[in-house]
Amino acid sequence: MNTSLLSDRLWPQAGLAWNVALAVLGSLLVAAAAQVNVPMLPVPMTLQTLAVLMIGAACGPRLGAATLALYALEGAIGLPVFAEFKSGVMLASFGYVLGFIAAAWAVGNLAERGWDRSVPKMFAAMLLGAAVLYVPGLIWLSGFIGFEKAIQYGLTPFVVGDVVKAAVAALGFPAAWVLLGRR
């Protein structure tokens, strides 16, 4: 039995149907987290990134990335799952949505290696995941407002929030492993 991830520990016999259900539930969780926001232009501040990175850590790189790919597809086809109930690929913030896939994969890979069991390592994993999602986000946003403004409006205001979100996960995941037993 693979117990390298929280999802494996909670559902050790999960098969394809269960993983599809987890992906759908995960995409709905990200959609809900996207609605908890501080309206800002051109990119609102939400709990979305916390949900994205925690899904990657809990579910691993493959299921985590698949969950976020599903979320991106839902919004791309017009379902109002993005922040402020928006949808579509021509949003200034869509690059961040694409970055969610890579970020979940990156954090999931680190979680498979046990980084989610240590407060300092989980903190670093979450910050790395946040950095990964900023790359396509800022590139995409630059196409709308230019690179300097993308940094000014699409990165700088979010750094403190990302550190706080990383701290929440860094405390939460090791605590969950203690509760479930580290085996």
Secondary structure, DSSP 8 states (H G I E B T S, - for coil): ---SSHHHHH-TT--HHHHHHHHHHHHHHHHHHHTSEE--SSS-EESHHHHHHHHHHHHHHHHHHHHHHHHHHHHHTT-S-BGGGB--S-STTHHHHHHHHHHHHHHHHHHHTTGGGSHHHHHHHHHHHHHHHHHHHHHHHHHHH-HHHHHHHHTGGGHHHHHHHHHHHHHHHHHHHHHH---
